[in-house]
Amino acid sequence: MKILPNRIIVYTKDVVNITGKKERTARNLLARIRKANNKLKGDLVTIEEFCAFTRLRPEHVITFLK
């Protein structure tokens, strides 16, 4: 059985909490993930896309989103 998170979108503050990087670096990382997935500037980044790009395990990322 798969554990479902409360949400499926990763925001800048989440990236700051997960990686310990500064806000600007987190925004740049999300922009690189969007570019890698052929998304537009305002498009949202999902947990799956974030994990695939950073090679982090989804279960580790989800703990920061609760």
CHARMM internal coordinates of N, CA and C (Angstrom, degrees):
IC EDIT
DIST 1 N 1 CA 1.4401
DIST 1 CA 1 C 1.5269
ANGL 1 N 1 CA 1 C 108.88
DIST 1 C 2 N 1.2990
ANGL 1 CA 1 C 2 N 116.59
DIHE 1 N 1 CA 1 C 2 N 132.58
DIST 2 N 2 CA 1.4584
ANGL 1 C 2 N 2 CA 121.96
DIHE 1 CA 1 C 2 N 2 CA -176.83
DIST 2 CA 2 C 1.5286
ANGL 2 N 2 CA 2 C 109.86
DIHE 1 C 2 N 2 CA 2 C -92.18
DIST 2 C 3 N 1.3251
ANGL 2 CA 2 C 3 N 115.98
DIHE 2 N 2 CA 2 C 3 N 135.21
DIST 3 N 3 CA 1.4644
ANGL 2 C 3 N 3 CA 121.14
DIHE 2 CA 2 C 3 N 3 CA 177.63
DIST 3 CA 3 C 1.5163
ANGL 3 N 3 CA 3 C 108.23
DIHE 2 C 3 N 3 CA 3 C -81.54
DIST 3 C 4 N 1.3169
ANGL 3 CA 3 C 4 N 116.95
DIHE 3 N 3 CA 3 C 4 N 126.40
DIST 4 N 4 CA 1.4499
ANGL 3 C 4 N 4 CA 121.35
DIHE 3 CA 3 C 4 N 4 CA 179.46
DIST 4 CA 4 C 1.5241
ANGL 4 N 4 CA 4 C 110.36
DIHE 3 C 4 N 4 CA 4 C -94.47
DIST 4 C 5 N 1.3220
ANGL 4 CA 4 C 5 N 117.10
DIHE 4 N 4 CA 4 C 5 N 132.05
DIST 5 N 5 CA 1.4599
ANGL 4 C 5 N 5 CA 119.33
DIHE 4 CA 4 C 5 N 5 CA 178.18
DIST 5 CA 5 C 1.5207
ANGL 5 N 5 CA 5 C 110.72
DIHE 4 C 5 N 5 CA 5 C -76.07
DIST 5 C 6 N 1.3277
ANGL 5 CA 5 C 6 N 115.60
DIHE 5 N 5 CA 5 C 6 N 167.82
DIST 6 N 6 CA 1.4538
ANGL 5 C 6 N 6 CA 120.34
DIHE 5 CA 5 C 6 N 6 CA 177.22
DIST 6 CA 6 C 1.5195
ANGL 6 N 6 CA 6 C 111.18
DIHE 5 C 6 N 6 CA 6 C -67.12
DIST 6 C 7 N 1.3136
ANGL 6 CA 6 C 7 N 116.47
DIHE 6 N 6 CA 6 C 7 N -28.56
DIST 7 N 7 CA 1.4627
ANGL 6 C 7 N 7 CA 121.22
DIHE 6 CA 6 C 7 N 7 CA 178.62
DIST 7 CA 7 C 1.5158
ANGL 7 N 7 CA 7 C 108.68
DIHE 6 C 7 N 7 CA 7 C -147.25
DIST 7 C 8 N 1.3331
ANGL 7 CA 7 C 8 N 115.79
DIHE 7 N 7 CA 7 C 8 N 166.64
DIST 8 N 8 CA 1.4631
ANGL 7 C 8 N 8 CA 119.64
DIHE 7 CA 7 C 8 N 8 CA -176.85
DIST 8 CA 8 C 1.5295
ANGL 8 N 8 CA 8 C 112.30
DIHE 7 C 8 N 8 CA 8 C -117.59
DIST 8 C 9 N 1.3104
ANGL 8 CA 8 C 9 N 117.14
DIHE 8 N 8 CA 8 C 9 N 2.57
DIST 9 N 9 CA 1.4598
ANGL 8 C 9 N 9 CA 122.17
DIHE 8 CA 8 C 9 N 9 CA -176.64
DIST 9 CA 9 C 1.5263
ANGL 9 N 9 CA 9 C 110.03
DIHE 8 C 9 N 9 CA 9 C -104.70
DIST 9 C 10 N 1.3349
ANGL 9 CA 9 C 10 N 116.11
DIHE 9 N 9 CA 9 C 10 N 140.92
DIST 10 N 10 CA 1.4559
ANGL 9 C 10 N 10 CA 122.23
DIHE 9 CA 9 C 10 N 10 CA 176.96
DIST 10 CA 10 C 1.5241
ANGL 10 N 10 CA 10 C 108.00
DIHE 9 C 10 N 10 CA 10 C -105.92
DIST 10 C 11 N 1.3283
ANGL 10 CA 10 C 11 N 116.23
DIHE 10 N 10 CA 10 C 11 N 127.29
DIST 11 N 11 CA 1.4514
ANGL 10 C 11 N 11 CA 122.36
DIHE 10 CA 10 C 11 N 11 CA 179.74
DIST 11 CA 11 C 1.5296
ANGL 11 N 11 CA 11 C 110.20
DIHE 10 C 11 N 11 CA 11 C -108.04
DIST 11 C 12 N 1.3203
ANGL 11 CA 11 C 12 N 116.12
DIHE 11 N 11 CA 11 C 12 N 171.05
DIST 12 N 12 CA 1.4592
ANGL 11 C 12 N 12 CA 121.75
DIHE 11 CA 11 C 12 N 12 CA -177.65
DIST 12 CA 12 C 1.5234
ANGL 12 N 12 CA 12 C 111.72
DIHE 11 C 12 N 12 CA 12 C -56.89
DIST 12 C 13 N 1.3217
ANGL 12 CA 12 C 13 N 117.54
DIHE 12 N 12 CA 12 C 13 N -44.92
DIST 13 N 13 CA 1.4706
ANGL 12 C 13 N 13 CA 120.28
DIHE 12 CA 12 C 13 N 13 CA -179.77
DIST 13 CA 13 C 1.5208
ANGL 13 N 13 CA 13 C 111.65
DIHE 12 C 13 N 13 CA 13 C -62.00
DIST 13 C 14 N 1.3374
ANGL 13 CA 13 C 14 N 116.75
DIHE 13 N 13 CA 13 C 14 N -34.11
DIST 14 N 14 CA 1.4593
ANGL 13 C 14 N 14 CA 120.19
DIHE 13 CA 13 C 14 N 14 CA 176.77
DIST 14 CA 14 C 1.5256
ANGL 14 N 14 CA 14 C 110.55
DIHE 13 C 14 N 14 CA 14 C -64.37
DIST 14 C 15 N 1.3264
ANGL 14 CA 14 C 15 N 116.66
DIHE 14 N 14 CA 14 C 15 N -43.97
DIST 15 N 15 CA 1.4613
ANGL 14 C 15 N 15 CA 120.99
DIHE 14 CA 14 C 15 N 15 CA 179.91
DIST 15 CA 15 C 1.5216
ANGL 15 N 15 CA 15 C 110.30
DIHE 14 C 15 N 15 CA 15 C -63.40
DIST 15 C 16 N 1.3207
ANGL 15 CA 15 C 16 N 117.31
DIHE 15 N 15 CA 15 C 16 N -38.28
DIST 16 N 16 CA 1.4648
ANGL 15 C 16 N 16 CA 121.44
DIHE 15 CA 15 C 16 N 16 CA 176.62
DIST 16 CA 16 C 1.5271
ANGL 16 N 16 CA 16 C 109.60
DIHE 15 C 16 N 16 CA 16 C -61.04
DIST 16 C 17 N 1.3354
ANGL 16 CA 16 C 17 N 117.26
DIHE 16 N 16 CA 16 C 17 N -45.84
DIST 17 N 17 CA 1.4726
ANGL 16 C 17 N 17 CA 121.39
DIHE 16 CA 16 C 17 N 17 CA -179.69
DIST 17 CA 17 C 1.5197
ANGL 17 N 17 CA 17 C 112.24
DIHE 16 C 17 N 17 CA 17 C -66.83
DIST 17 C 18 N 1.3322
ANGL 17 CA 17 C 18 N 116.83
DIHE 17 N 17 CA 17 C 18 N -39.38
DIST 18 N 18 CA 1.4637
ANGL 17 C 18 N 18 CA 121.06
DIHE 17 CA 17 C 18 N 18 CA -176.65
DIST 18 CA 18 C 1.5252
ANGL 18 N 18 CA 18 C 111.19
DIHE 17 C 18 N 18 CA 18 C -72.32
DIST 18 C 19 N 1.3237
ANGL 18 CA 18 C 19 N 117.18
DIHE 18 N 18 CA 18 C 19 N -45.86
DIST 19 N 19 CA 1.4627
ANGL 18 C 19 N 19 CA 120.76
DIHE 18 CA 18 C 19 N 19 CA -171.98
DIST 19 CA 19 C 1.5183
ANGL 19 N 19 CA 19 C 114.04
DIHE 18 C 19 N 19 CA 19 C -96.25
DIST 19 C 20 N 1.3327
ANGL 19 CA 19 C 20 N 117.53
DIHE 19 N 19 CA 19 C 20 N -22.56
DIST 20 N 20 CA 1.4514
ANGL 19 C 20 N 20 CA 120.27
DIHE 19 CA 19 C 20 N 20 CA -176.00
DIST 20 CA 20 C 1.5167
ANGL 20 N 20 CA 20 C 113.15
DIHE 19 C 20 N 20 CA 20 C 79.99
DIST 20 C 21 N 1.3293
ANGL 20 CA 20 C 21 N 116.20
DIHE 20 N 20 CA 20 C 21 N 8.21
DIST 21 N 21 CA 1.4688
ANGL 20 C 21 N 21 CA 121.20
DIHE 20 CA 20 C 21 N 21 CA 179.32
DIST 21 CA 21 C 1.5219
ANGL 21 N 21 CA 21 C 110.06
DIHE 20 C 21 N 21 CA 21 C -82.39
DIST 21 C 22 N 1.3139
ANGL 21 CA 21 C 22 N 115.71
DIHE 21 N 21 CA 21 C 22 N 168.60
DIST 22 N 22 CA 1.4643
ANGL 21 C 22 N 22 CA 120.93
DIHE 21 CA 21 C 22 N 22 CA 177.63
DIST 22 CA 22 C 1.5240
ANGL 22 N 22 CA 22 C 110.03
DIHE 21 C 22 N 22 CA 22 C -76.07
DIST 22 C 23 N 1.3292
ANGL 22 CA 22 C 23 N 116.01
DIHE 22 N 22 CA 22 C 23 N 165.38
DIST 23 N 23 CA 1.4625
ANGL 22 C 23 N 23 CA 121.62
DIHE 22 CA 22 C 23 N 23 CA -175.39
DIST 23 CA 23 C 1.5317
ANGL 23 N 23 CA 23 C 112.35
DIHE 22 C 23 N 23 CA 23 C -60.59
DIST 23 C 24 N 1.3047
ANGL 23 CA 23 C 24 N 117.29
DIHE 23 N 23 CA 23 C 24 N -42.94
DIST 24 N 24 CA 1.4668
ANGL 23 C 24 N 24 CA 119.86
DIHE 23 CA 23 C 24 N 24 CA -178.66
DIST 24 CA 24 C 1.5300
ANGL 24 N 24 CA 24 C 110.81
DIHE 23 C 24 N 24 CA 24 C -64.05
DIST 24 C 25 N 1.3123
ANGL 24 CA 24 C 25 N 117.68
DIHE 24 N 24 CA 24 C 25 N -41.02
DIST 25 N 25 CA 1.4581
ANGL 24 C 25 N 25 CA 121.78
DIHE 24 CA 24 C 25 N 25 CA 177.74
DIST 25 CA 25 C 1.5254
ANGL 25 N 25 CA 25 C 110.37
DIHE 24 C 25 N 25 CA 25 C -64.25
DIST 25 C 26 N 1.3202
ANGL 25 CA 25 C 26 N 116.52
DIHE 25 N 25 CA 25 C 26 N -38.92
DIST 26 N 26 CA 1.4636
ANGL 25 C 26 N 26 CA 121.04
DIHE 25 CA 25 C 26 N 26 CA 178.16
DIST 26 CA 26 C 1.5303
ANGL 26 N 26 CA 26 C 110.61
DIHE 25 C 26 N 26 CA 26 C -64.39
DIST 26 C 27 N 1.3408
ANGL 26 CA 26 C 27 N 116.99
DIHE 26 N 26 CA 26 C 27 N -42.11
DIST 27 N 27 CA 1.4723
ANGL 26 C 27 N 27 CA 120.32
DIHE 26 CA 26 C 27 N 27 CA 177.13
DIST 27 CA 27 C 1.5230
ANGL 27 N 27 CA 27 C 110.97
DIHE 26 C 27 N 27 CA 27 C -62.69
DIST 27 C 28 N 1.3280
ANGL 27 CA 27 C 28 N 115.97
DIHE 27 N 27 CA 27 C 28 N -41.32
DIST 28 N 28 CA 1.4693
ANGL 27 C 28 N 28 CA 120.15
DIHE 27 CA 27 C 28 N 28 CA 178.38
DIST 28 CA 28 C 1.5263
ANGL 28 N 28 CA 28 C 111.29
DIHE 27 C 28 N 28 CA 28 C -63.91
DIST 28 C 29 N 1.3194
ANGL 28 CA 28 C 29 N 117.05
DIHE 28 N 28 CA 28 C 29 N -38.81
DIST 29 N 29 CA 1.4626
ANGL 28 C 29 N 29 CA 120.76
DIHE 28 CA 28 C 29 N 29 CA 177.99
DIST 29 CA 29 C 1.5219
ANGL 29 N 29 CA 29 C 110.41
DIHE 28 C 29 N 29 CA 29 C -63.43
DIST 29 C 30 N 1.3199
ANGL 29 CA 29 C 30 N 117.41
DIHE 29 N 29 CA 29 C 30 N -45.26
DIST 30 N 30 CA 1.4647
ANGL 29 C 30 N 30 CA 120.41
DIHE 29 CA 29 C 30 N 30 CA 178.04
DIST 30 CA 30 C 1.5256
ANGL 30 N 30 CA 30 C 110.86
DIHE 29 C 30 N 30 CA 30 C -62.97
DIST 30 C 31 N 1.3166
ANGL 30 CA 30 C 31 N 117.74
DIHE 30 N 30 CA 30 C 31 N -36.20
DIST 31 N 31 CA 1.4659
ANGL 30 C 31 N 31 CA 121.16
DIHE 30 CA 30 C 31 N 31 CA 177.55
DIST 31 CA 31 C 1.5238
ANGL 31 N 31 CA 31 C 110.46
DIHE 30 C 31 N 31 CA 31 C -65.70
DIST 31 C 32 N 1.3323
ANGL 31 CA 31 C 32 N 117.15
DIHE 31 N 31 CA 31 C 32 N -40.12
DIST 32 N 32 CA 1.4748
ANGL 31 C 32 N 32 CA 119.96
DIHE 31 CA 31 C 32 N 32 CA 177.70
DIST 32 CA 32 C 1.5246
ANGL 32 N 32 CA 32 C 111.34
DIHE 31 C 32 N 32 CA 32 C -66.19
DIST 32 C 33 N 1.3395
ANGL 32 CA 32 C 33 N 116.59
DIHE 32 N 32 CA 32 C 33 N -36.80
DIST 33 N 33 CA 1.4701
ANGL 32 C 33 N 33 CA 120.21
DIHE 32 CA 32 C 33 N 33 CA 177.52
DIST 33 CA 33 C 1.5202
ANGL 33 N 33 CA 33 C 109.58
DIHE 32 C 33 N 33 CA 33 C -65.54
DIST 33 C 34 N 1.3346
ANGL 33 CA 33 C 34 N 117.86
DIHE 33 N 33 CA 33 C 34 N -42.93
DIST 34 N 34 CA 1.4685
ANGL 33 C 34 N 34 CA 121.27
DIHE 33 CA 33 C 34 N 34 CA 177.12
DIST 34 CA 34 C 1.5239
ANGL 34 N 34 CA 34 C 110.81
DIHE 33 C 34 N 34 CA 34 C -59.39
DIST 34 C 35 N 1.3192
ANGL 34 CA 34 C 35 N 116.43
DIHE 34 N 34 CA 34 C 35 N -45.52
DIST 35 N 35 CA 1.4621
ANGL 34 C 35 N 35 CA 121.20
DIHE 34 CA 34 C 35 N 35 CA -178.70
DIST 35 CA 35 C 1.5278
ANGL 35 N 35 CA 35 C 110.40
DIHE 34 C 35 N 35 CA 35 C -63.17
DIST 35 C 36 N 1.3263
ANGL 35 CA 35 C 36 N 117.24
DIHE 35 N 35 CA 35 C 36 N -41.98
DIST 36 N 36 CA 1.4662
ANGL 35 C 36 N 36 CA 121.49
DIHE 35 CA 35 C 36 N 36 CA 179.93
DIST 36 CA 36 C 1.5270
ANGL 36 N 36 CA 36 C 111.78
DIHE 35 C 36 N 36 CA 36 C -64.87
DIST 36 C 37 N 1.3321
ANGL 36 CA 36 C 37 N 116.76
DIHE 36 N 36 CA 36 C 37 N -26.63
DIST 37 N 37 CA 1.4674
ANGL 36 C 37 N 37 CA 121.26
DIHE 36 CA 36 C 37 N 37 CA -179.56
DIST 37 CA 37 C 1.5221
ANGL 37 N 37 CA 37 C 112.80
DIHE 36 C 37 N 37 CA 37 C -102.53
DIST 37 C 38 N 1.3361
ANGL 37 CA 37 C 38 N 116.14
DIHE 37 N 37 CA 37 C 38 N 14.37
DIST 38 N 38 CA 1.4747
ANGL 37 C 38 N 38 CA 121.89
DIHE 37 CA 37 C 38 N 38 CA 178.76
DIST 38 CA 38 C 1.5225
ANGL 38 N 38 CA 38 C 112.80
DIHE 37 C 38 N 38 CA 38 C 54.83
DIST 38 C 39 N 1.3234
ANGL 38 CA 38 C 39 N 115.37
DIHE 38 N 38 CA 38 C 39 N 43.66
DIST 39 N 39 CA 1.4642
ANGL 38 C 39 N 39 CA 120.63
DIHE 38 CA 38 C 39 N 39 CA 178.31
DIST 39 CA 39 C 1.5217
ANGL 39 N 39 CA 39 C 109.52
DIHE 38 C 39 N 39 CA 39 C -102.50
DIST 39 C 40 N 1.3065
ANGL 39 CA 39 C 40 N 115.74
DIHE 39 N 39 CA 39 C 40 N 160.35
DIST 40 N 40 CA 1.4519
ANGL 39 C 40 N 40 CA 121.47
DIHE 39 CA 39 C 40 N 40 CA 177.65
DIST 40 CA 40 C 1.5247
ANGL 40 N 40 CA 40 C 110.55
DIHE 39 C 40 N 40 CA 40 C -83.17
DIST 40 C 41 N 1.3282
ANGL 40 CA 40 C 41 N 116.35
DIHE 40 N 40 CA 40 C 41 N 170.88
DIST 41 N 41 CA 1.4607
ANGL 40 C 41 N 41 CA 122.56
DIHE 40 CA 40 C 41 N 41 CA -174.02
DIST 41 CA 41 C 1.5296
ANGL 41 N 41 CA 41 C 113.64
DIHE 40 C 41 N 41 CA 41 C -54.19
DIST 41 C 42 N 1.3091
ANGL 41 CA 41 C 42 N 119.47
DIHE 41 N 41 CA 41 C 42 N -44.65
DIST 42 N 42 CA 1.4582
ANGL 41 C 42 N 42 CA 121.92
DIHE 41 CA 41 C 42 N 42 CA -175.22
DIST 42 CA 42 C 1.5150
ANGL 42 N 42 CA 42 C 115.45
DIHE 41 C 42 N 42 CA 42 C -91.51
DIST 42 C 43 N 1.3331
ANGL 42 CA 42 C 43 N 117.54
DIHE 42 N 42 CA 42 C 43 N 1.07
DIST 43 N 43 CA 1.4613
ANGL 42 C 43 N 43 CA 120.58
DIHE 42 CA 42 C 43 N 43 CA -177.84
DIST 43 CA 43 C 1.5274
ANGL 43 N 43 CA 43 C 111.34
DIHE 42 C 43 N 43 CA 43 C -68.24
DIST 43 C 44 N 1.3120
ANGL 43 CA 43 C 44 N 115.71
DIHE 43 N 43 CA 43 C 44 N 150.72
DIST 44 N 44 CA 1.4619
ANGL 43 C 44 N 44 CA 121.79
DIHE 43 CA 43 C 44 N 44 CA -177.96
DIST 44 CA 44 C 1.5270
ANGL 44 N 44 CA 44 C 110.85
DIHE 43 C 44 N 44 CA 44 C -85.19
DIST 44 C 45 N 1.3197
ANGL 44 CA 44 C 45 N 115.63
DIHE 44 N 44 CA 44 C 45 N 151.92
DIST 45 N 45 CA 1.4564
ANGL 44 C 45 N 45 CA 122.65
DIHE 44 CA 44 C 45 N 45 CA 178.61
DIST 45 CA 45 C 1.5233
ANGL 45 N 45 CA 45 C 108.12
DIHE 44 C 45 N 45 CA 45 C -106.93
DIST 45 C 46 N 1.3309
ANGL 45 CA 45 C 46 N 116.36
DIHE 45 N 45 CA 45 C 46 N 127.61
DIST 46 N 46 CA 1.4597
ANGL 45 C 46 N 46 CA 120.63
DIHE 45 CA 45 C 46 N 46 CA -179.04
DIST 46 CA 46 C 1.5286
ANGL 46 N 46 CA 46 C 110.76
DIHE 45 C 46 N 46 CA 46 C -87.07
DIST 46 C 47 N 1.3155
ANGL 46 CA 46 C 47 N 114.67
DIHE 46 N 46 CA 46 C 47 N 166.85
DIST 47 N 47 CA 1.4561
ANGL 46 C 47 N 47 CA 120.45
DIHE 46 CA 46 C 47 N 47 CA 177.45
DIST 47 CA 47 C 1.5212
ANGL 47 N 47 CA 47 C 110.44
DIHE 46 C 47 N 47 CA 47 C -60.22
DIST 47 C 48 N 1.3368
ANGL 47 CA 47 C 48 N 116.75
DIHE 47 N 47 CA 47 C 48 N -41.94
DIST 48 N 48 CA 1.4692
ANGL 47 C 48 N 48 CA 120.61
DIHE 47 CA 47 C 48 N 48 CA -179.11
DIST 48 CA 48 C 1.5169
ANGL 48 N 48 CA 48 C 111.54
DIHE 47 C 48 N 48 CA 48 C -61.82
DIST 48 C 49 N 1.3250
ANGL 48 CA 48 C 49 N 117.05
DIHE 48 N 48 CA 48 C 49 N -43.25
DIST 49 N 49 CA 1.4623
ANGL 48 C 49 N 49 CA 120.98
DIHE 48 CA 48 C 49 N 49 CA 179.37
DIST 49 CA 49 C 1.5271
ANGL 49 N 49 CA 49 C 110.95
DIHE 48 C 49 N 49 CA 49 C -65.49
DIST 49 C 50 N 1.3271
ANGL 49 CA 49 C 50 N 116.72
DIHE 49 N 49 CA 49 C 50 N -42.14
DIST 50 N 50 CA 1.4586
ANGL 49 C 50 N 50 CA 121.36
DIHE 49 CA 49 C 50 N 50 CA 178.59
DIST 50 CA 50 C 1.5260
ANGL 50 N 50 CA 50 C 110.76
DIHE 49 C 50 N 50 CA 50 C -62.24
DIST 50 C 51 N 1.3176
ANGL 50 CA 50 C 51 N 116.52
DIHE 50 N 50 CA 50 C 51 N -46.00
DIST 51 N 51 CA 1.4620
ANGL 50 C 51 N 51 CA 121.00
DIHE 50 CA 50 C 51 N 51 CA -178.49
DIST 51 CA 51 C 1.5314
ANGL 51 N 51 CA 51 C 111.67
DIHE 50 C 51 N 51 CA 51 C -67.02
DIST 51 C 52 N 1.3271
ANGL 51 CA 51 C 52 N 116.86
DIHE 51 N 51 CA 51 C 52 N -39.91
DIST 52 N 52 CA 1.4652
ANGL 51 C 52 N 52 CA 120.01
DIHE 51 CA 51 C 52 N 52 CA 178.88
DIST 52 CA 52 C 1.5279
ANGL 52 N 52 CA 52 C 110.62
DIHE 51 C 52 N 52 CA 52 C -63.94
DIST 52 C 53 N 1.3078
ANGL 52 CA 52 C 53 N 117.21
DIHE 52 N 52 CA 52 C 53 N -39.30
DIST 53 N 53 CA 1.4625
ANGL 52 C 53 N 53 CA 121.50
DIHE 52 CA 52 C 53 N 53 CA -177.85
DIST 53 CA 53 C 1.5246
ANGL 53 N 53 CA 53 C 111.67
DIHE 52 C 53 N 53 CA 53 C -73.29
DIST 53 C 54 N 1.3277
ANGL 53 CA 53 C 54 N 117.08
DIHE 53 N 53 CA 53 C 54 N -42.44
DIST 54 N 54 CA 1.4697
ANGL 53 C 54 N 54 CA 121.23
DIHE 53 CA 53 C 54 N 54 CA -175.47
DIST 54 CA 54 C 1.5242
ANGL 54 N 54 CA 54 C 112.63
DIHE 53 C 54 N 54 CA 54 C -91.36
DIST 54 C 55 N 1.3272
ANGL 54 CA 54 C 55 N 116.92
DIHE 54 N 54 CA 54 C 55 N -10.74
DIST 55 N 55 CA 1.4676
ANGL 54 C 55 N 55 CA 123.37
DIHE 54 CA 54 C 55 N 55 CA -178.07
DIST 55 CA 55 C 1.5240
ANGL 55 N 55 CA 55 C 112.37
DIHE 54 C 55 N 55 CA 55 C 63.04
DIST 55 C 56 N 1.3209
ANGL 55 CA 55 C 56 N 115.64
DIHE 55 N 55 CA 55 C 56 N 30.96
DIST 56 N 56 CA 1.4619
ANGL 55 C 56 N 56 CA 121.23
DIHE 55 CA 55 C 56 N 56 CA 173.85
DIST 56 CA 56 C 1.5208
ANGL 56 N 56 CA 56 C 108.99
DIHE 55 C 56 N 56 CA 56 C -93.67
DIST 56 C 57 N 1.3037
ANGL 56 CA 56 C 57 N 116.16
DIHE 56 N 56 CA 56 C 57 N 153.13
DIST 57 N 57 CA 1.4641
ANGL 56 C 57 N 57 CA 120.28
DIHE 56 CA 56 C 57 N 57 CA 179.03
DIST 57 CA 57 C 1.5228
ANGL 57 N 57 CA 57 C 109.64
DIHE 56 C 57 N 57 CA 57 C -78.07
DIST 57 C 58 N 1.3291
ANGL 57 CA 57 C 58 N 117.18
DIHE 57 N 57 CA 57 C 58 N 136.58
DIST 58 N 58 CA 1.4717
ANGL 57 C 58 N 58 CA 120.53
DIHE 57 CA 57 C 58 N 58 CA -179.80
DIST 58 CA 58 C 1.5271
ANGL 58 N 58 CA 58 C 113.47
DIHE 57 C 58 N 58 CA 58 C -56.69
DIST 58 C 59 N 1.3210
ANGL 58 CA 58 C 59 N 118.11
DIHE 58 N 58 CA 58 C 59 N -37.17
DIST 59 N 59 CA 1.4598
ANGL 58 C 59 N 59 CA 119.89
DIHE 58 CA 58 C 59 N 59 CA -178.97
DIST 59 CA 59 C 1.5312
ANGL 59 N 59 CA 59 C 111.61
DIHE 58 C 59 N 59 CA 59 C -65.89
DIST 59 C 60 N 1.3138
ANGL 59 CA 59 C 60 N 118.00
DIHE 59 N 59 CA 59 C 60 N -29.80
DIST 60 N 60 CA 1.4615
ANGL 59 C 60 N 60 CA 120.94
DIHE 59 CA 59 C 60 N 60 CA 176.50
DIST 60 CA 60 C 1.5198
ANGL 60 N 60 CA 60 C 110.51
DIHE 59 C 60 N 60 CA 60 C -73.17
DIST 60 C 61 N 1.3134
ANGL 60 CA 60 C 61 N 116.55
DIHE 60 N 60 CA 60 C 61 N -41.16
DIST 61 N 61 CA 1.4657
ANGL 60 C 61 N 61 CA 121.38
DIHE 60 CA 60 C 61 N 61 CA -179.35
DIST 61 CA 61 C 1.5274
ANGL 61 N 61 CA 61 C 110.18
DIHE 60 C 61 N 61 CA 61 C -67.81
DIST 61 C 62 N 1.3137
ANGL 61 CA 61 C 62 N 117.18
DIHE 61 N 61 CA 61 C 62 N -41.65
DIST 62 N 62 CA 1.4697
ANGL 61 C 62 N 62 CA 121.63
DIHE 61 CA 61 C 62 N 62 CA -176.83
DIST 62 CA 62 C 1.5294
ANGL 62 N 62 CA 62 C 111.00
DIHE 61 C 62 N 62 CA 62 C -61.42
DIST 62 C 63 N 1.3265
ANGL 62 CA 62 C 63 N 117.88
DIHE 62 N 62 CA 62 C 63 N -32.29
DIST 63 N 63 CA 1.4714
ANGL 62 C 63 N 63 CA 119.70
DIHE 62 CA 62 C 63 N 63 CA 179.91
DIST 63 CA 63 C 1.5290
ANGL 63 N 63 CA 63 C 111.03
DIHE 62 C 63 N 63 CA 63 C -63.54
DIST 63 C 64 N 1.3381
ANGL 63 CA 63 C 64 N 117.46
DIHE 63 N 63 CA 63 C 64 N -28.55
DIST 64 N 64 CA 1.4651
ANGL 63 C 64 N 64 CA 120.52
DIHE 63 CA 63 C 64 N 64 CA 178.24
DIST 64 CA 64 C 1.5208
ANGL 64 N 64 CA 64 C 112.39
DIHE 63 C 64 N 64 CA 64 C -80.24
DIST 64 C 65 N 1.3144
ANGL 64 CA 64 C 65 N 117.51
DIHE 64 N 64 CA 64 C 65 N -14.87
DIST 65 N 65 CA 1.4641
ANGL 64 C 65 N 65 CA 121.10
DIHE 64 CA 64 C 65 N 65 CA -176.96
DIST 65 CA 65 C 1.5163
ANGL 65 N 65 CA 65 C 113.10
DIHE 64 C 65 N 65 CA 65 C -93.24
DIST 65 C 66 N 1.3322
ANGL 65 CA 65 C 66 N 117.79
DIHE 65 N 65 CA 65 C 66 N -5.93
DIST 66 N 66 CA 1.4584
ANGL 65 C 66 N 66 CA 120.08
DIHE 65 CA 65 C 66 N 66 CA -178.05
DIST 66 CA 66 C 1.4994
ANGL 66 N 66 CA 66 C 111.69
DIHE 65 C 66 N 66 CA 66 C -87.34
END
COOR INIT
IC SEED 1 N 1 CA 1 C
IC BUILD
